[in-house]
């Protein structure tokens, strides 16, 4: 017995795959359903994981003890003032607090969490290790430096800088190729998962095979 | 004034986490932690803001009976039902919400991404033709990484593909990624300074008032 969930799952899978033939109403239906449900899913998630545990539940349980939570709530509501033209500018106040704080956090994260540790980890050992490791460490250091120089646009890329930045492009090409290969294999793995579902969870039970 | 006040707020609030990082006093980091948890709530309020735009766009399409208006009904119905069960579930997950996620959202998402493999493959054919050194390097790296992920690749090359693929991932790929990360992080940090100092103001919108 195939459950209704499996039938719906199979139908929607086939609707999306029908695009391989050409654009058609079944695909458009599944696409629109996906867009709507995904948005609804994230609303549900924001409610379950953020608003209920961090705002509404503490306010319902102990209002006077959680009164300070009315500040972020008010800031959140201020965001919607953009729909009232006369006071739309007030939405900027909430935006200013939100953007300001996360920009400050991002500044620290980028410098302290990315630039410094990544630079430190690039200072690799070139002596006292096995010969082949010396070579790979040298390749790694050359790769990082040449890619960084490729992104240096304050001087024209000619002469030594031009040659080094060309090596940087080769490293970037290897990286893009690797990322591409990785992405393709991940997508093919998803496709195999969908076909496996259609055959093993839908068609085989339907035909009476276990 | 309507732009100056938000700019002053951005400046003061933007400097606070940096100040708190360098002055790790209890009261200062306490206020910073509170800001951190409070602004998660503001972010959650911002999500329905995008939803309002989606609803407005699709209801306008419906009212005007624009081309494909029927699909707007599907989108709005999906959004309403999913959001409804997401909201009535409270802090827990409503069984219907979970059921719709497992049987509808998840397979739709997986198939949509799986579908892209066909189109990425055809785009790759056009992009990867070995016309110059760079395109050839990209092509070879992609083939090695793809072959290194499947048993067939090792079978064809007597086990050479997996180590070669791993070497590409851990040496030249990691080196290029590190260069990109450092460059992008420096760019993001400089953008942060521009926003904190009020040089970059596009996030406030283009209105003059």
Boltz contact constraints between the chains, C-beta under 6 A:
constraints:
  - contact:
      token1: [A, 5]
      token2: [B, 103]
      max_distance: 6.0
  - contact:
      token1: [A, 8]
      token2: [B, 103]
      max_distance: 6.0
  - contact:
      token1: [A, 9]
      token2: [B, 103]
      max_distance: 6.0
  - contact:
      token1: [A, 9]
      token2: [B, 107]
      max_distance: 6.0
  - contact:
      token1: [A, 12]
      token2: [B, 107]
      max_distance: 6.0
  - contact:
      token1: [A, 12]
      token2: [B, 108]
      max_distance: 6.0
  - contact:
      token1: [A, 13]
      token2: [B, 107]
      max_distance: 6.0
  - contact:
      token1: [A, 13]
      token2: [B, 111]
      max_distance: 6.0
  - contact:
      token1: [A, 16]
      token2: [B, 111]
      max_distance: 6.0
  - contact:
      token1: [A, 16]
      token2: [B, 112]
      max_distance: 6.0
  - contact:
      token1: [A, 16]
      token2: [B, 115]
      max_distance: 6.0
  - contact:
      token1: [A, 28]
      token2: [B, 71]
      max_distance: 6.0
  - contact:
      token1: [A, 29]
      token2: [B, 74]
      max_distance: 6.0
  - contact:
      token1: [A, 32]
      token2: [B, 71]
      max_distance: 6.0
  - contact:
      token1: [A, 32]
      token2: [B, 74]
      max_distance: 6.0
  - contact:
      token1: [A, 32]
      token2: [B, 75]
      max_distance: 6.0
  - contact:
      token1: [A, 33]
      token2: [B, 74]
      max_distance: 6.0
  - contact:
      token1: [A, 33]
      token2: [B, 78]
      max_distance: 6.0
  - contact:
      token1: [A, 34]
      token2: [B, 108]
      max_distance: 6.0
  - contact:
      token1: [A, 35]
      token2: [B, 75]
      max_distance: 6.0
  - contact:
      token1: [A, 36]
      token2: [B, 75]
      max_distance: 6.0
  - contact:
      token1: [A, 36]
      token2: [B, 78]
      max_distance: 6.0
  - contact:
      token1: [A, 36]
      token2: [B, 79]
      max_distance: 6.0
  - contact:
      token1: [A, 37]
      token2: [B, 78]
      max_distance: 6.0
  - contact:
      token1: [A, 37]
      token2: [B, 82]
      max_distance: 6.0
  - contact:
      token1: [A, 37]
      token2: [B, 104]
      max_distance: 6.0
  - contact:
      token1: [A, 37]
      token2: [B, 105]
      max_distance: 6.0
  - contact:
      token1: [A, 39]
      token2: [B, 51]
      max_distance: 6.0
  - contact:
      token1: [A, 39]
      token2: [B, 79]
      max_distance: 6.0
  - contact:
      token1: [A, 40]
      token2: [B, 79]
      max_distance: 6.0
  - contact:
      token1: [A, 40]
      token2: [B, 82]
      max_distance: 6.0
  - contact:
      token1: [A, 40]
      token2: [B, 83]
      max_distance: 6.0
  - contact:
      token1: [A, 41]
      token2: [B, 82]
      max_distance: 6.0
  - contact:
      token1: [A, 41]
      token2: [B, 105]
      max_distance: 6.0
  - contact:
      token1: [A, 43]
      token2: [B, 83]
      max_distance: 6.0
  - contact:
      token1: [A, 43]
      token2: [B, 86]
      max_distance: 6.0
  - contact:
      token1: [A, 44]
      token2: [B, 86]
      max_distance: 6.0
  - contact:
      token1: [A, 44]
      token2: [B, 97]
      max_distance: 6.0
  - contact:
      token1: [A, 46]
      token2: [B, 44]
      max_distance: 6.0
  - contact:
      token1: [A, 46]
      token2: [B, 47]
      max_distance: 6.0
  - contact:
      token1: [A, 47]
      token2: [B, 86]
      max_distance: 6.0
  - contact:
      token1: [A, 47]
      token2: [B, 87]
      max_distance: 6.0
  - contact:
      token1: [A, 48]
      token2: [B, 91]
      max_distance: 6.0
  - contact:
      token1: [A, 50]
      token2: [B, 40]
      max_distance: 6.0
  - contact:
      token1: [A, 50]
      token2: [B, 44]
      max_distance: 6.0
  - contact:
      token1: [A, 51]
      token2: [B, 44]
      max_distance: 6.0
  - contact:
      token1: [A, 52]
      token2: [B, 90]
      max_distance: 6.0
  - contact:
      token1: [A, 52]
      token2: [B, 91]
      max_distance: 6.0
  - contact:
      token1: [A, 53]
      token2: [B, 91]
      max_distance: 6.0
  - contact:
      token1: [A, 54]
      token2: [B, 41]
      max_distance: 6.0
  - contact:
      token1: [A, 55]
      token2: [B, 41]
      max_distance: 6.0
  - contact:
      token1: [A, 72]
      token2: [B, 38]
      max_distance: 6.0
  - contact:
      token1: [A, 72]
      token2: [B, 41]
      max_distance: 6.0
  - contact:
      token1: [A, 72]
      token2: [B, 42]
      max_distance: 6.0
  - contact:
      token1: [A, 75]
      token2: [B, 42]
      max_distance: 6.0
  - contact:
      token1: [A, 76]
      token2: [B, 42]
      max_distance: 6.0
  - contact:
      token1: [A, 76]
      token2: [B, 45]
      max_distance: 6.0
  - contact:
      token1: [A, 79]
      token2: [B, 45]
      max_distance: 6.0
  - contact:
      token1: [A, 79]
      token2: [B, 46]
      max_distance: 6.0
  - contact:
      token1: [A, 79]
      token2: [B, 49]
      max_distance: 6.0
  - contact:
      token1: [A, 89]
      token2: [B, 2]
      max_distance: 6.0
  - contact:
      token1: [A, 92]
      token2: [B, 6]
      max_distance: 6.0
  - contact:
      token1: [A, 92]
      token2: [B, 204]
      max_distance: 6.0
  - contact:
      token1: [A, 93]
      token2: [B, 6]
      max_distance: 6.0
  - contact:
      token1: [A, 96]
      token2: [B, 6]
      max_distance: 6.0
  - contact:
      token1: [A, 96]
      token2: [B, 9]
      max_distance: 6.0
  - contact:
      token1: [A, 96]
      token2: [B, 10]
      max_distance: 6.0
  - contact:
      token1: [A, 97]
      token2: [B, 9]
      max_distance: 6.0
  - contact:
      token1: [A, 97]
      token2: [B, 13]
      max_distance: 6.0
  - contact:
      token1: [A, 98]
      token2: [B, 39]
      max_distance: 6.0
  - contact:
      token1: [A, 98]
      token2: [B, 42]
      max_distance: 6.0
  - contact:
      token1: [A, 99]
      token2: [B, 203]
      max_distance: 6.0
  - contact:
      token1: [A, 100]
      token2: [B, 10]
      max_distance: 6.0
  - contact:
      token1: [A, 100]
      token2: [B, 13]
      max_distance: 6.0
  - contact:
      token1: [A, 100]
      token2: [B, 14]
      max_distance: 6.0
  - contact:
      token1: [A, 101]
      token2: [B, 13]
      max_distance: 6.0
  - contact:
      token1: [A, 101]
      token2: [B, 35]
      max_distance: 6.0
  - contact:
      token1: [A, 101]
      token2: [B, 39]
      max_distance: 6.0
  - contact:
      token1: [A, 103]
      token2: [B, 14]
      max_distance: 6.0
  - contact:
      token1: [A, 103]
      token2: [B, 192]
      max_distance: 6.0
  - contact:
      token1: [A, 103]
      token2: [B, 195]
      max_distance: 6.0
  - contact:
      token1: [A, 104]
      token2: [B, 14]
      max_distance: 6.0
  - contact:
      token1: [A, 104]
      token2: [B, 17]
      max_distance: 6.0
  - contact:
      token1: [A, 104]
      token2: [B, 18]
      max_distance: 6.0
  - contact:
      token1: [A, 105]
      token2: [B, 17]
      max_distance: 6.0
  - contact:
      token1: [A, 106]
      token2: [B, 192]
      max_distance: 6.0
  - contact:
      token1: [A, 107]
      token2: [B, 189]
      max_distance: 6.0
  - contact:
      token1: [A, 107]
      token2: [B, 192]
      max_distance: 6.0
  - contact:
      token1: [A, 108]
      token2: [B, 21]
      max_distance: 6.0
  - contact:
      token1: [A, 110]
      token2: [B, 185]
      max_distance: 6.0
  - contact:
      token1: [A, 110]
      token2: [B, 188]
      max_distance: 6.0
  - contact:
      token1: [A, 110]
      token2: [B, 189]
      max_distance: 6.0
  - contact:
      token1: [A, 111]
      token2: [B, 189]
      max_distance: 6.0
  - contact:
      token1: [A, 114]
      token2: [B, 181]
      max_distance: 6.0
  - contact:
      token1: [A, 114]
      token2: [B, 185]
      max_distance: 6.0
  - contact:
      token1: [A, 115]
      token2: [B, 182]
      max_distance: 6.0
  - contact:
      token1: [A, 115]
      token2: [B, 185]
      max_distance: 6.0
  - contact:
      token1: [A, 118]
      token2: [B, 178]
      max_distance: 6.0
  - contact:
      token1: [A, 118]
      token2: [B, 181]
      max_distance: 6.0
  - contact:
      token1: [A, 118]
      token2: [B, 182]
      max_distance: 6.0
  - contact:
      token1: [A, 136]
      token2: [B, 171]
      max_distance: 6.0
  - contact:
      token1: [A, 139]
      token2: [B, 171]
      max_distance: 6.0
  - contact:
      token1: [A, 140]
      token2: [B, 171]
      max_distance: 6.0
  - contact:
      token1: [A, 140]
      token2: [B, 175]
      max_distance: 6.0
  - contact:
      token1: [A, 143]
      token2: [B, 172]
      max_distance: 6.0
  - contact:
      token1: [A, 143]
      token2: [B, 175]
      max_distance: 6.0
  - contact:
      token1: [A, 143]
      token2: [B, 176]
      max_distance: 6.0
  - contact:
      token1: [A, 144]
      token2: [B, 175]
      max_distance: 6.0
  - contact:
      token1: [A, 144]
      token2: [B, 178]
      max_distance: 6.0
  - contact:
      token1: [A, 144]
      token2: [B, 179]
      max_distance: 6.0
  - contact:
      token1: [A, 147]
      token2: [B, 176]
      max_distance: 6.0
  - contact:
      token1: [A, 147]
      token2: [B, 179]
      max_distance: 6.0
  - contact:
      token1: [A, 148]
      token2: [B, 179]
      max_distance: 6.0
  - contact:
      token1: [A, 151]
      token2: [B, 183]
      max_distance: 6.0
  - contact:
      token1: [A, 169]
      token2: [B, 134]
      max_distance: 6.0
  - contact:
      token1: [A, 170]
      token2: [B, 137]
      max_distance: 6.0
  - contact:
      token1: [A, 171]
      token2: [B, 172]
      max_distance: 6.0
  - contact:
      token1: [A, 171]
      token2: [B, 175]
      max_distance: 6.0
  - contact:
      token1: [A, 171]
      token2: [B, 176]
      max_distance: 6.0
  - contact:
      token1: [A, 172]
      token2: [B, 176]
      max_distance: 6.0
  - contact:
      token1: [A, 173]
      token2: [B, 134]
      max_distance: 6.0
  - contact:
      token1: [A, 173]
      token2: [B, 137]
      max_distance: 6.0
  - contact:
      token1: [A, 173]
      token2: [B, 138]
      max_distance: 6.0
  - contact:
      token1: [A, 174]
      token2: [B, 137]
      max_distance: 6.0
  - contact:
      token1: [A, 174]
      token2: [B, 141]
      max_distance: 6.0
  - contact:
      token1: [A, 174]
      token2: [B, 172]
      max_distance: 6.0
  - contact:
      token1: [A, 175]
      token2: [B, 173]
      max_distance: 6.0
  - contact:
      token1: [A, 175]
      token2: [B, 176]
      max_distance: 6.0
  - contact:
      token1: [A, 175]
      token2: [B, 177]
      max_distance: 6.0
  - contact:
      token1: [A, 176]
      token2: [B, 138]
      max_distance: 6.0
  - contact:
      token1: [A, 177]
      token2: [B, 138]
      max_distance: 6.0
  - contact:
      token1: [A, 177]
      token2: [B, 141]
      max_distance: 6.0
  - contact:
      token1: [A, 177]
      token2: [B, 142]
      max_distance: 6.0
  - contact:
      token1: [A, 178]
      token2: [B, 141]
      max_distance: 6.0
  - contact:
      token1: [A, 178]
      token2: [B, 145]
      max_distance: 6.0
  - contact:
      token1: [A, 178]
      token2: [B, 168]
      max_distance: 6.0
  - contact:
      token1: [A, 178]
      token2: [B, 169]
      max_distance: 6.0
  - contact:
      token1: [A, 178]
      token2: [B, 173]
      max_distance: 6.0
  - contact:
      token1: [A, 180]
      token2: [B, 142]
      max_distance: 6.0
  - contact:
      token1: [A, 181]
      token2: [B, 142]
      max_distance: 6.0
  - contact:
      token1: [A, 181]
      token2: [B, 145]
      max_distance: 6.0
  - contact:
      token1: [A, 181]
      token2: [B, 146]
      max_distance: 6.0
  - contact:
      token1: [A, 182]
      token2: [B, 145]
      max_distance: 6.0
  - contact:
      token1: [A, 184]
      token2: [B, 120]
      max_distance: 6.0
  - contact:
      token1: [A, 185]
      token2: [B, 146]
      max_distance: 6.0
  - contact:
      token1: [A, 185]
      token2: [B, 149]
      max_distance: 6.0
  - contact:
      token1: [A, 187]
      token2: [B, 113]
      max_distance: 6.0
  - contact:
      token1: [A, 187]
      token2: [B, 114]
      max_distance: 6.0
  - contact:
      token1: [A, 187]
      token2: [B, 116]
      max_distance: 6.0
  - contact:
      token1: [A, 187]
      token2: [B, 117]
      max_distance: 6.0
  - contact:
      token1: [A, 188]
      token2: [B, 117]
      max_distance: 6.0
  - contact:
      token1: [A, 190]
      token2: [B, 110]
      max_distance: 6.0
  - contact:
      token1: [A, 190]
      token2: [B, 113]
      max_distance: 6.0
  - contact:
      token1: [A, 190]
      token2: [B, 114]
      max_distance: 6.0
  - contact:
      token1: [A, 191]
      token2: [B, 114]
      max_distance: 6.0
  - contact:
      token1: [A, 191]
      token2: [B, 117]
      max_distance: 6.0
  - contact:
      token1: [A, 194]
      token2: [B, 110]
      max_distance: 6.0
  - contact:
      token1: [A, 194]
      token2: [B, 111]
      max_distance: 6.0
  - contact:
      token1: [A, 194]
      token2: [B, 114]
      max_distance: 6.0
